[in-house]
Structure formats: structure tokens, C-alpha cells
């Protein structure tokens, strides 16, 4: 089967693959640069990049994150001068608009946005028409809401849609309820063909759909293409690469994980998230968790900030990035048990696409 061509706005990668955005600093400039250099779209997750930046002094989180994101894009661009770079920005962030502005000013080619519907994204990027805009959705209904708002208010359409299935994806799952995580109606097999048909027949627009969640090998990729997707997004497998920006201990957690270690928790963001059941998560599931202090007021909705019943997710993700097995939150996809060795980004692309 011939690989489809993935074009997002003015940007067409050599291969129809997006390296998924993984915060905090799991997909930073080294990983994104390597993926872009290999011919895919390399993605920096904008959330929490300050944690690895000299700009951060413990008190200036928001300003440091803005500067750190621009630095990350600069560093990734040095690795892949001709490559395509994306920034993944979460709608749920308190300073979402600042992330978008910093990404655009830093020279991103694509903005991928989820953890909420990016209804105002065209307004926030109006001075950067060259930047492709790609919402993340889990259903055709969500895509319709974005389409209606963007057409009515801004007279434009998305440059693509990432369809992320909560059945297999890592981190925040885009589902609002626990029962949605295992619902077939949110599977790629249901949503991708439905959305592709809707865009072609009702919207009558050439908007590519990218399948995400559970993509591991060429067989998974070809299955997604057969559903009508013109690209795939892969996250978890790229976390176990030499180029991944996370600590070696973070990567070891992936290498050690078994199927039974993967659990779904209710995140302080208010939506389900998939993670490895380490000591911290085990205590949380039992209702016993002691959180470290809040790093910053980083989320527009946070159950820890509201009633102190959960934990500071930013701190837990930073701890994981740094390799704290006892206290970190190790987000992952449900196929994390397939991580058996540390690969290279180039090696993964060669396995998926051959020597083209």
C-alpha cells in the first residue's frame, strides 16, 4: 500500500507521521528536531518546558516557559533546518494564549491543540498565516463544533484534524468521562472513516485526518491509512529513543512496564489520563496522596487548586521527567509494554517507511 501524502497548510513532510507531543519535556527540542530531520513532523509539547530552562528561578514559571519554548524551537531548528516543526499547546492551560504566541514567534510551522476545543485558535494566530492549525478531537461531533466556530467567526477551516482515541492513547485522553475511555464509538475504526466522509461530503473540503492512539508499527500505520487517515501520530514509542529529552530513569520506567502496570486515573485537569502504576499512582488510586506545592496556577481547571483532593500535576510530571520513580507521574500509551529497547528516531522511521 502506497503511503498517502500529508499536507498541513503549506507544509508537507517527507513521511506522513507526526511525532506526538508529550509533556513535560518528554518531547522537547532534541526529540522534535530528530523527528523533523528524519522526514516527519517533530513536535515540542509547550507545557512545562520551563522546568529544564535556566530562565526558571522557581517563581517566574509563566515568563520562563514563554522564553523556554522559543529556545526549544530554536534548538530543534538547529537540528533540522529544513524540517517541519510543530508545537502541541493544551487549551486547558491558564496561559494558553501566551503559549500560542510564543510558538508562533519562535517559528513553529504547525500548532496542534487539544485538551479542550481550540475554538479561538485562528484569532490567536491571525498575524501568522503561514502556521498550520490542527485541532485534536476524539469525535466527529467535536470536529463539527470547531468547524462551525472557525467558519462563522474567522472564515477559515482547520488545516487538519488529529483524531486521538482514548482507547489506546497516552496522557490526557480527550474523553470527559471514564466510561468513554473504553467506548467503541471513540475508536479510530469508528471516528476516522466517519470524519473523513463528513469532511468530503458535507464540508466539501480537503482537510486531512491524522490517526493517533496505539500506533506502533507499519501494520498499525497501514491500518489507519486504510480507514482514510492521511497521517498518523505516534508518541509512546518515541519516548524510548536516544533522542528523547527525558531522563534515562524515565525511559527505564517504560522499558520495565508490563500490560498490567498501565492504569487510567482521573487527572486533576478533570479528564482521564493513562499512566504507569508506580508508587505515586498506586497511592493516588487508593485515595492516599500527598502533593508537593503547586508550581504555578497553570491550569484553567485544576481539582488540586480548587479543593486539594488531587495533586499538582505539573510537579508530578516534572518529577517523572527527572526520573523520580517514587513521586513522578509517568504518562504513557497502552502499548508501553512493547518498549523493549532504546531505539533511535532514524531507526524507527526506517522500520516504518524503509530506506526512502
N, C-alpha and C positions, 0 to 999 in steps of 0.2 A: 504494500500500500504506500503510495506516494505521500510524503508529508505535506500538509497544507501550508500556505503562506499566511503568516500572521502579520497584519499591518495595523498599527495603532496610531492614528493620525498620520504624521509624516514619518513615522519610524517603523522600519521593517527589519527585524533581526534575521540573521542567517538561519537560525533554527527557531521553531515555534514553541519556545519554552521560556517561562518566566521562573526565575529562582524566587521562591516565596519570601516575603518579608517576615522576619522572626525577631521580635524584641525580647528582652532588652539587650541590644548589641550582639545578638547571635548572628544576625545578618547585618554586619557592618561593612565598612569600605573594602576590606580585604576579600570577603566572600562576594560582594556585589561586583567588585572590579573583575574578579576571576571569572564570574559567570558571564559578564558582558564581553570580556576578552575571548571567551570560548565560543561566542556567537549567539548567546541567549540574551535575555534581558535580566540584568543584575539589579537586585532590589535591596535598598537600605531601609530598615524599619526605623522610622523617625522617633519612636517613643524611647526615651531613656538613653539616647546617645551621650548625654552629658556625663553619665556615670563613668565613662572611660576618657573624659576630656580634662585637660589641665585648666580649662575655663571654669570648672565647677569647684567651688570652695565650701560646699555644704550648705550655703544659704542662698545661692543665686540660681536655683535649678532652671527656671524658665529662660533666663537670658543665656545661661551656659548651654542649654540644649539647642537654642537657636544658632549659636555660634558653632557648636559641635557638629550640627547637621551640615552646615555649609562646609566645614572642614572635612567631614566624611565624604561628601560629594567630590570635593577637590582631590582627596586621596584616591578615591575609586577611579576618577577620571585619569589620574596619572597611570594607573594600571591598564586602563582600557581607553585610550584617547579617542578611538573611533567606535567604541561600543555604545550600547544603549543602556542607560541607567534609569531606574525608577525609584521613587520613594513611596513607601507604604505609610499612610497617615490615618490614624484612628479618629473617627468622628467623635468618639466619646471623650477625647482629651479636652481639658479646660482651655488649653491654648492651641486648639486645633488650627485656628486661623494663622497663628504665628508659624506653625509647622509648615503649612501650605506656602506661606510667603517665603520662608527660609529655603524650602525645597526649590521653588521657582527661581529665586535669586541665586541659589547655589548652582543652577544649571541642570536640574533634572530634565530628562526627556519625557517622563511619564509620571503621573501621580495615580497610585492605586489606593482606593479609600473604602474602608468598611468599618465594622464595629459601630454600626449605625448607618443611616442612609445619608450620603453626601449631597443633600438637596441644594446647598448653596455653593457647591464647588466651582461652577462656572463664574460666579461673581467674584470669588476669591482669587481666581486665576485670569481675570479679564485682561490684565496687562501682559500676559504671557501666552499668546495664542498658539505658539509652537509646542506647548506642553500638552501631551495627550492625557485625557481624563478617563479613568477606568474605575467605575464603582464595583464593589464586591457585593453580591447578592446571594441569597440561598433559595430564592423562588422567583417565578415569573411575576408574581404579584408585586414583589419588591422592586423588580426592574421596571414595571409599569408605573409605579409611583415616581421613580426617578425620571423616567421618560416624560411623563406629563408635566412635572415641575420644571424640568430643564427647557422643554419646548415652549411652555407658556411664559415663563419668566425670562428666559435668556435666548430663546430662538436657536437653540443648538441641541445636539444629541451627544450621548457618550461616544467615545472612540472605541469602546469595547466593554464587555462585562466579564468579570470573573465570577463564575458560579462555584461557590465553595460548599461542599456537602458536609453537614455536621456529623454524618455517619463515620467519617474517617479523618477529618482534618485535625490539625493540632492547634493548641492555644485556644483563644476565644472562638467559639463555633458559629456565631451568627444566628443561632437559634435563641428564641426568647424563653423557651420553657424546656425543662428536662425531657419531657416526652417527645419533643421534636427531634432530639438527637438521634433517635433510632427509627424515626418515621420514614417509610419508603418514599413518601411524597416529596421529601427533600433530597433524595438520591440523585446522583448525576444522571442515572438512566431515565429518571422522570423529568428532571428540570431542564437539562441541556437540550434535548430534542424539542421540548415544548417552547422554550425561549427562542431557539433558532427559528422555529416555524413562525412564532409571533413576530419576530423582527423582520422576517422576509415577507410574510403575508399581510400583516396588519400595519406595521410601521413602514414597510417597504424601504428599508434602509440597510446598507451594507455595514452592519455592526458585528464584529467578530465576538464569539463566545469562547472563553477560556475555562477549561475544566480544572478544578482544584479539589484536593482531598483524597488521599490514598494513592496518589500517583507515585510509582516506584521504578518501574522498568518499561522497556519498549512495548511489551504486551499491554500494560495499563494505558500507555500513551496512545497506542493504536486503537484501543477500545474507545477511548474518549473521542478520537477523531471520527470513528465510525458513528458516534452519536451526533455528530455535526459540529463538534468543537473545532476551532481552528488553532488552538493552542492549549498548552497545559501549564499549570503552575505546580512546582514541586518544592516542598520545604524541608521536611524531616531528613531526607537522605543527604541534603547538602549540609546539615548540621554536623555530620560525621565526615568532614573533609579537612584536609590540612589547612585550607584557606579560611575555614570558618573562624569568625572573630572571637568565639567563646573560649573559655579556659579548657585545658586538657581534661580537668576533672568533670566539666560539663559533658564533654564528649564521651568520657568513660561511663557516665550515667546512662547514656544512650546505648553504648556497647553492652552494658550489663543488663539492660531492661528485657524482661520477658513479657509475653502477652498478658499474663495475669497481673503485671505491675502497672498497667495502664488503666487509669480511672478518669471519670468525669466529675468535676466538682462545680459548685455554684460559685462563680468568681465574685469578688467584691464589686465588679463592674455591674453585676446584676444579670449576667448571662452565663450559660455553661461554658466550661473550659476543660480541655483534655490535658492530663499531666501524668507524670510518673509518680507512683505512690512511694515516696521517700518518707523519712520520719516526720517531716513537717506536714505533709499532706495527710499522712495517717492520723496524726493528732487532730488535724482540722476536721476530717471526716467523723471523728469521734466526738466532736464538739469541744475539743480542748486545744486552744491555740493562743499563744501569747505573741502579739505582734510587736515588732520594733516600731519606733515612732514614724509617723508619716513623713516621707521625704519632702513632699510638696502637695499642694492642692491640685493634683494633676488630672483628676477625672471629674467630668461634669456630674456623674452619678457614682458614688462610692459608699458602699454599706459600712465600711470601716470608719470613714469620716463622719457618717451620719449617726451610727449607734454603737460603734466599737465592737460589733459582734463578729467581724471577719478579721481581716489583716491588711496591712499596707502592701498591696500587690506590687507596687514599684520596688519597694525594698526587697521583697521576696524574689523578684525576677533579677534584681541586681545581684543578690546573693547567689542565685543559680549561675548567672553569667560568670561570676568569680570562682565558682566551683564549690560553694558551701553545701555539701550534701545534706547536712542536718537541718539547715534553716531555709534553703532555697526552694523556689517553685520552678520545677523543670517541666515546662510545657513541651508537648510532643504530639505527633500524629499517632494514629492507632497502629501504624506499621513500624513503630520504632524498634520492635524486636528483630526486624530484618537488618538492622545495623550490626554488622559483624566485624568490620574493619574500618580503619581510617582511609578514605579514598581521596582522590584529587578531583577537583571540578572538571578539569580537562578529561580525566578518565571516565567520569560519568557521562559527559557529552559524547565521547567516542563510543561508549557502550550503547547509548540511546540512538545515535544518528550515524554511526560508522565513521569512516575517515573523510567524509565530505568536507 
